[in-house]
Amino acid sequence: MKRSRITLLAGSALGAFCLLAGTASAQDTYEMRIQTAIPNSSLYFKLLEDFATRVETMSGGRLEVEVLPDGAEVKAFEILDAVDSCLVEAGYAWPHYWSGKHPAYVLFSNVPASTGMDQETLMSWYYSGEGQKLYNELTQDVMGLRVVPFLMQPMGPDPLGWFSKKFENMDEFRSIKYRSPPGIAGQTYTAMGVPAVAMPGGEIVPSAQRGTIDAAEWIGPADDRNLGLSKIWKYYYLQGLHQQTDVGELMICQDFWEGLPDDLKAIVETAIMANSTRTQAENLYENSKAVQEYEEQGI
């Protein structure tokens, strides 16, 4: 009798295990493509790949993430609209890229110096203050976009950039064809009389080689090196005028986001915070190395 009961219990346990295994194997899987505004040589592209790996690992493969370089599906300045329509499930750029659509976007990555904010205080305001609530309000209510944004990758302050020649005053600066960010930063240079041209990162080096531009800013010493700017121009101005802060963002199509289970949403949010911390560490380490290399090269 005891043997029969043990057999019955073992059979029940095996049946329950098979049922659970079947349920687990039947769980839905999801794919999220992130269209970025950066080339795959970028330090921040590699950090996004690290984000993708963490999400896939923590989700047990239930959420697969593919990081796409600039222009793979859509061009850099089209990313916000592509995410809104779910042409891609997610995008990566900087909020100030959209400041031409609404000036308030500049407050979420390229905060004016008059606010007193630096990278850390901006991220603190966003995640512990009311910044995230306000950004969602701007994106979803004011702009009417079906996009869920998250700040990540604090990477500023941005240098003024690389120049083909020295300049001593604003009159000389106004004679230089200068690649600037889009939106309010570029508009400010234009208002100062600088012939500023907005273009994505992937177009900077070819434009410099063709002589279309005489100078350019990108992100920082390490990523500028990865982009190849130090091989074109030899004058580097570290103190910038336009971005004392610079924070990237992950934008997710709202329809896709709402379709994710709560545990996968939590995994994405946790990976975003981990990526922000990793970015700060990489910035300090890699930028310091790059500046030392420039000094050794006589830049």
Disulfide bonds with the S-S distance in Angstrom:
Cys86-Cys253 2.06
